[in-house]
Amino acid sequence: MKTSNLNAMFSSYNYSMSRLLILLGLLLPLTVQAALDIEIVGGAAQQIPIAVVPFTQSANPADNPTLIISADLRRSGLFRLLETGGISPLPRELADVKYPDWAALQAQALVIGKVEPTGGGRLKVSFRLLDVLKQGQLAALEYDIAPTQLRQTSHKIADIIYQKLTGEMGVFSTRISYVIKQGNRQSLMIADADGYNPQPVLAVTEPIISPAWSPDGTKLAYVSFEKKKPVIYVQSLTSGQRVVLANYKGNNSAPAWSPDGSKLAIVLSLSGNTQIYTINADGTGLQPLTHGLTIDTEPQWSPDGKWIYFTSDRGGSPQIYRIPPAGGNAQRVTFEGSYNVSPRLSPDNKLMAFVRRGENGKFQISTQELASGQVQVLSETARDESPSFAPNGRLIIYATHINNKGVLSVVSADGKVKQRFSEIGDVREPAWSPAN
């Protein structure tokens, strides 16, 4: 099938769903090093009241553990941060804690900690997480770090607090990737999960789309148009070295890693039709997976490696299907609605996030329970795309359009917690890293 037919299939969703030949618009000027700020626009109904006693001040106020830990917990939507100014003196050690004071403040959990220089330019960071109701200790750790590691260490502490109090893995120390546009330049960026410490991976004057993290978090696969056509690259985040994974005749797009990192599913128009192939991570062993005259695109491996989910028009309208990685008969997955695209699987393999066009004409982030087929619309905006699960499966980051500008948003898998990244530029194509 010709590329013109591919574009026609997705013409009603004209801002990137084909991910093959769409050229992105003009941009607002920005500095790519600017951090993404997060606005919390919704929270869970039940929140854990927690008090974080100010740590001893670090040398760099921007890396204050108290502020970072508190912001992480608040951003999750699951915690209510309590003011500590009414308690005096504030405890620095376990022996200083007077549990009745914190119970009177209605705190269920308490965090105390400190940052101390140890000589040689290094720091010792220690903290304790305390159960106010049971008057006991839930966690206590200390870290010997360089000053440059203070922010990341604070995220790790927030992860431990989150895990101990919710029973789920925290994701504050993970990263996100996204594409940001600046003048005639597009930059593939990686940043901390809270938007801080943005670093460019690639900056070119042509579009960059479809970034995908390797399962070990050390590489990004992506599509760049710098050769005036879509070519798939794989780039190391440690060395910066990149290699061409696929530069076949026609379009090369939509890379997706297998769970073990040994293969990728990709989309090629090598035969004249847009079909899905598998390829080894070193670029060898290209094998066709789908066949026929239909448009098959946007592959995504299931976490257990048993299926590759994809978008296809084989039923007359864009719907989501799945097929074994070794090939075989494709099974239709979505049946509700006439337009469902961009499948992404939760880490526990129970939910599928995707973009659904509703009867109101809005393209919104939705989820479908794979066992029951039950569908839930999560977002409230009208032009949503590129969903990506956090490694604990609780949050989904996605791109949307607000005031004619691409922005990143986050919604919890149950739809109750909502966040929005505010940015002075045009941001698209988010992908959440695996757990570090």
URDA-V64798 format. One record per pair of residues at least 4 apart in sequence whose ideal C-beta (glycine too) atoms are under 7 Angstrom apart, sorted by the first residue. I is the first residue (numbers start at 0). J is the second residue. D is the distance in whole Angstrom. If there is no record, write none. Layout:
((I,J,D) (I,J,D))
//
This chain:
((0,4,5) (0,5,6) (0,272,5) (0,273,6) (0,292,6) (0,294,6) (2,6,6) (2,19,7) (2,20,6) (2,250,7) (2,268,7) (3,7,6) (4,8,7) (5,17,5) (5,19,6) (5,273,5) (5,294,5) (6,10,6) (6,17,6) (6,20,6) (8,294,5) (8,312,5) (8,317,6) (9,16,4) (9,17,4) (12,16,4) (12,362,6) (14,382,6) (14,384,7) (15,21,5) (15,208,7) (15,384,6) (15,427,7) (16,340,5) (16,341,7) (16,384,7) (17,21,6) (17,296,7) (18,208,5) (18,209,6) (18,252,5) (18,253,6) (18,296,7) (18,297,7) (19,229,6) (19,250,5) (19,252,5) (22,206,6) (23,180,6) (23,206,5) (26,180,4) (26,181,6) (26,182,6) (26,424,7) (26,425,5) (27,404,7) (27,423,7) (27,424,5) (27,425,6) (28,181,7) (28,182,6) (29,33,6) (29,181,5) (29,423,5) (29,424,4) (31,179,6) (31,181,6) (31,186,5) (31,188,7) (31,197,7) (31,199,6) (32,197,6) (33,423,6) (34,194,5) (34,195,5) (34,197,6) (35,190,6) (35,194,3) (35,407,7) (35,420,4) (35,422,5) (36,194,6) (36,420,7) (36,421,5) (37,74,6) (37,193,6) (37,194,6) (37,418,5) (37,420,6) (38,418,7) (38,419,5) (38,421,6) (39,73,7) (39,74,6) (39,76,7) (39,418,5) (40,417,5) (40,418,7) (40,419,6) (41,76,7) (41,415,7) (41,416,6) (41,417,4) (42,46,7) (42,76,4) (42,416,6) (43,76,5) (43,77,5) (43,415,5) (43,416,6) (44,415,7) (46,77,6) (46,78,6) (46,79,4) (47,77,6) (47,78,5) (47,79,7) (47,107,6) (47,108,6) (47,164,6) (48,79,5) (48,81,6) (48,105,5) (48,106,5) (48,107,5) (49,72,7) (49,78,5) (49,80,6) (49,81,7) (49,106,6) (49,107,7) (49,108,4) (49,110,7) (50,81,4) (50,83,5) (50,101,6) (50,104,6) (50,106,4) (50,109,5) (51,65,6) (51,68,6) (51,69,5) (51,80,7) (51,110,4) (52,83,6) (52,89,5) (52,90,6) (52,110,6) (52,111,5) (53,65,5) (53,89,7) (54,64,5) (54,65,5) (54,112,5) (54,113,6) (54,114,6) (55,113,4) (55,114,5) (56,63,7) (57,62,5) (57,63,6) (57,64,7) (57,114,5) (57,149,6) (58,146,6) (62,149,4) (62,150,5) (63,67,7) (64,68,6) (64,112,7) (64,114,6) (64,124,7) (64,149,7) (64,153,4) (64,156,7) (65,69,6) (66,70,6) (67,71,6) (67,150,6) (67,153,4) (67,154,7) (68,72,6) (68,110,7) (68,153,5) (68,156,6) (68,157,5) (69,73,6) (69,80,5) (70,74,6) (70,193,7) (71,75,7) (71,154,6) (71,157,4) (71,171,4) (71,193,7) (72,78,4) (72,80,6) (72,157,6) (72,160,7) (72,161,7) (73,78,6) (73,80,5) (74,193,7) (74,418,6) (75,161,7) (76,411,7) (76,416,3) (77,165,6) (81,104,6) (81,106,5) (83,89,6) (86,100,5) (90,95,4) (90,96,5) (90,111,5) (91,95,6) (91,111,7) (91,113,6) (93,127,6) (96,109,7) (96,111,7) (96,129,6) (98,102,6) (98,131,6) (98,134,5) (99,103,6) (100,104,7) (101,106,4) (101,109,5) (101,131,5) (102,131,6) (106,131,5) (107,131,6) (107,132,6) (108,128,6) (108,129,7) (108,130,6) (108,131,6) (108,164,6) (109,129,4) (109,131,5) (110,126,6) (110,128,6) (110,160,6) (111,126,7) (111,127,5) (112,125,6) (112,126,3) (112,127,7) (113,125,6) (114,122,6) (114,124,5) (115,122,7) (115,123,5) (116,122,6) (117,121,5) (117,122,7) (117,123,5) (117,143,7) (121,143,6) (121,144,7) (121,145,6) (122,144,5) (122,146,6) (122,149,7) (123,141,6) (123,143,6) (124,141,7) (124,142,5) (124,144,6) (124,149,7) (124,152,5) (125,141,4) (126,140,7) (126,156,5) (127,136,6) (127,139,5) (128,137,5) (128,138,4) (128,160,5) (128,163,6) (129,136,6) (129,137,7) (130,135,5) (130,137,5) (137,163,5) (138,159,5) (138,163,5) (140,159,7) (142,152,5) (144,148,4) (144,149,7) (144,152,5) (148,152,5) (149,153,6) (150,154,7) (150,195,7) (151,155,7) (151,172,6) (152,156,7) (153,157,7) (154,158,7) (154,171,4) (154,172,4) (154,191,7) (155,159,7) (155,172,5) (156,160,7) (157,161,6) (157,169,6) (157,171,4) (158,162,6) (158,169,3) (158,171,5) (158,172,5) (159,163,6) (160,164,6) (161,165,6) (161,169,4) (162,167,7) (162,168,6) (162,169,5) (167,391,5) (167,393,6) (168,390,7) (168,391,4) (168,434,7) (170,192,6) (170,389,5) (170,390,6) (170,391,5) (170,394,7) (171,192,6) (172,435,6) (173,192,5) (173,389,7) (173,390,6) (173,431,7) (173,432,5) (173,434,6) (173,435,6) (174,189,5) (174,190,6) (174,191,6) (174,192,6) (174,432,4) (175,190,6) (175,192,6) (175,396,6) (175,429,6) (175,430,7) (175,431,6) (175,432,7) (176,187,7) (176,188,7) (176,189,5) (176,210,5) (176,212,7) (176,219,6) (176,429,7) (176,430,5) (177,188,6) (177,407,6) (177,426,5) (177,427,7) (177,428,6) (177,429,5) (178,185,6) (178,187,6) (178,207,5) (178,208,7) (178,427,5) (178,428,4) (179,186,5) (179,188,6) (179,424,5) (179,425,7) (179,426,5) (180,185,5) (180,424,6) (180,425,5) (181,186,7) (181,424,6) (183,204,5) (184,202,6) (184,204,6) (185,203,6) (185,206,6) (185,207,5) (186,199,5) (186,201,7) (186,202,4) (187,200,4) (187,201,4) (187,207,5) (187,210,6) (187,221,6) (188,197,5) (188,198,7) (188,199,6) (188,200,7) (189,198,6) (189,200,6) (189,236,7) (190,194,6) (190,195,7) (190,196,6) (190,197,4) (191,195,5) (191,196,5) (194,420,6) (200,219,6) (200,234,6) (200,236,7) (201,207,6) (201,223,7) (201,234,7) (203,207,7) (203,223,6) (203,225,5) (205,223,7) (205,224,4) (205,225,5) (206,224,5) (207,221,6) (207,222,7) (207,223,5) (208,222,5) (208,428,6) (209,221,6) (209,222,5) (209,252,6) (209,253,5) (209,254,6) (209,428,7) (210,219,5) (210,221,4) (210,428,6) (210,430,5) (211,219,7) (211,220,5) (211,221,7) (211,254,5) (211,255,6) (211,256,6) (211,430,6) (212,216,6) (212,219,6) (212,430,6) (212,432,5) (212,433,6) (213,217,6) (213,218,4) (213,256,5) (213,260,5) (214,256,6) (214,258,6) (214,259,7) (214,260,5) (214,433,6) (215,260,6) (216,432,5) (216,433,5) (216,435,6) (217,235,6) (217,236,6) (217,237,6) (218,233,6) (218,234,6) (218,235,6) (218,236,6) (219,234,5) (219,236,6) (220,231,6) (220,233,5) (220,244,7) (220,254,4) (220,256,7) (220,263,6) (221,232,6) (222,229,5) (222,230,7) (222,231,6) (222,251,7) (222,252,5) (223,230,6) (223,232,6) (224,228,7) (224,229,6) (226,230,5) (229,250,5) (229,251,5) (229,252,5) (230,243,6) (230,246,5) (230,251,5) (231,244,4) (231,245,4) (231,251,5) (231,254,5) (231,265,6) (232,241,5) (232,242,7) (232,243,6) (232,244,6) (233,241,6) (233,242,6) (233,244,5) (234,241,4) (235,239,6) (235,240,5) (244,254,7) (244,263,7) (244,278,7) (244,282,5) (245,251,4) (245,265,5) (245,267,7) (245,278,6) (246,251,6) (247,251,6) (247,267,5) (247,269,5) (248,269,6) (249,267,7) (249,268,4) (249,269,6) (250,267,7) (250,268,4) (251,265,7) (251,267,6) (252,266,5) (253,265,6) (253,266,4) (253,296,6) (253,297,5) (253,298,6) (254,263,5) (254,265,5) (255,263,6) (255,264,5) (255,298,5) (255,299,5) (255,300,6) (256,260,6) (256,263,6) (256,300,7) (257,261,6) (257,262,4) (257,263,7) (257,300,5) (257,304,6) (258,300,6) (258,302,6) (258,304,5) (259,304,7) (260,280,6) (261,279,7) (261,280,6) (262,277,5) (262,278,7) (262,279,6) (262,280,6) (263,278,6) (263,280,6) (264,275,6) (264,277,6) (264,288,7) (264,298,4) (264,300,6) (264,307,5) (265,276,5) (265,278,6) (266,273,6) (266,275,6) (266,296,5) (266,298,7) (267,274,7) (267,276,5) (268,272,7) (268,273,5) (270,274,7) (272,292,6) (273,294,5) (273,295,6) (273,296,6) (274,287,6) (274,289,5) (274,290,7) (274,295,5) (275,288,5) (275,289,5) (275,295,5) (275,298,5) (275,307,7) (275,309,6) (276,285,6) (276,286,6) (276,287,5) (276,288,6) (277,286,5) (277,288,6) (277,324,6) (278,282,7) (278,284,6) (278,285,5) (279,283,5) (279,284,4) (288,307,7) (288,322,6) (288,326,6) (289,295,4) (289,322,7) (289,329,7) (293,311,5) (293,312,6) (293,313,4) (294,311,7) (294,312,5) (295,309,6) (295,311,5) (296,309,7) (296,310,5) (297,309,6) (297,310,4) (297,340,6) (297,341,6) (297,342,7) (298,307,5) (298,309,5) (299,307,7) (299,308,5) (299,342,5) (299,343,6) (299,344,6) (300,304,6) (300,307,6) (301,305,6) (301,306,4) (301,308,7) (301,344,5) (301,348,6) (302,344,6) (302,346,6) (302,348,5) (303,348,5) (304,324,7) (305,323,7) (306,321,4) (306,322,7) (306,323,6) (307,321,7) (307,322,6) (307,324,6) (308,319,6) (308,321,5) (308,332,7) (308,342,4) (308,344,7) (308,351,7) (309,320,6) (310,317,6) (310,319,6) (310,340,5) (310,341,7) (310,342,7) (311,318,7) (311,320,5) (312,316,6) (312,317,6) (314,318,5) (314,331,7) (316,337,5) (316,338,6) (317,338,5) (317,339,7) (317,340,5) (318,331,6) (318,333,5) (318,339,5) (319,332,5) (319,333,4) (319,339,5) (319,342,5) (319,353,6) (320,329,4) (320,330,6) (320,331,5) (320,332,6) (321,329,7) (321,330,5) (321,332,6) (322,326,7) (322,327,6) (322,329,4) (323,327,5) (333,339,4) (333,367,7) (335,374,5) (336,355,6) (336,356,7) (336,357,7) (338,355,7) (338,356,4) (339,353,6) (339,355,5) (340,353,6) (340,354,5) (341,353,5) (341,354,5) (341,384,7) (341,385,7) (341,386,6) (342,351,5) (342,353,5) (343,351,7) (343,352,5) (343,353,7) (343,386,5) (343,387,6) (343,388,6) (344,348,6) (344,351,6) (345,349,6) (345,350,4) (345,388,5) (345,392,4) (345,412,7) (346,388,6) (346,390,6) (346,392,5) (347,392,5) (349,368,7) (349,369,6) (349,370,7) (350,366,5) (350,368,6) (350,369,7) (350,412,6) (351,366,7) (351,367,5) (351,369,6) (352,364,6) (352,366,5) (352,386,4) (352,388,6) (352,395,5) (353,365,6) (353,367,7) (353,386,7) (354,362,5) (354,364,6) (354,383,6) (354,384,6) (354,386,7) (355,363,6) (355,365,4) (355,376,7) (356,360,7) (356,362,5) (357,361,5) (357,363,6) (357,376,7) (361,381,4) (362,381,7) (362,382,6) (362,383,6) (363,376,5) (363,378,5) (363,383,5) (364,377,5) (364,378,4) (364,383,5) (364,386,5) (364,395,6) (364,397,5) (364,410,6) (365,374,6) (365,375,6) (365,376,5) (365,377,6) (366,375,5) (366,377,6) (366,412,6) (367,372,6) (367,373,7) (367,374,5) (368,372,7) (368,373,5) (375,414,6) (377,410,5) (377,414,4) (378,383,5) (378,399,7) (378,410,6) (380,399,4) (380,401,7) (382,399,6) (382,400,4) (383,397,5) (383,399,5) (384,397,7) (384,398,5) (385,397,6) (385,398,5) (385,427,7) (385,428,6) (385,429,6) (386,395,5) (386,397,5) (387,395,7) (387,396,5) (387,429,6) (387,430,5) (387,431,5) (388,392,6) (388,395,6) (388,431,6) (389,393,6) (389,394,4) (389,431,5) (390,431,7) (390,433,5) (390,434,4) (392,412,6) (393,411,6) (393,412,6) (394,409,5) (394,411,6) (395,409,7) (395,410,6) (395,412,6) (396,407,6) (396,409,5) (396,429,5) (396,431,5) (397,408,6) (397,429,7) (398,405,6) (398,407,6) (398,426,7) (398,427,5) (398,428,7) (398,429,6) (399,406,6) (399,408,5) (400,404,7) (400,405,6) (401,406,5) (404,425,5) (405,425,4) (405,426,5) (405,427,5) (406,419,6) (406,420,6) (406,422,6) (406,426,6) (407,420,4) (407,426,5) (407,429,5) (408,418,7) (408,419,5) (409,418,4) (410,414,6) (410,416,7) (410,417,5) (411,415,6) (411,416,4) (422,426,5))
//
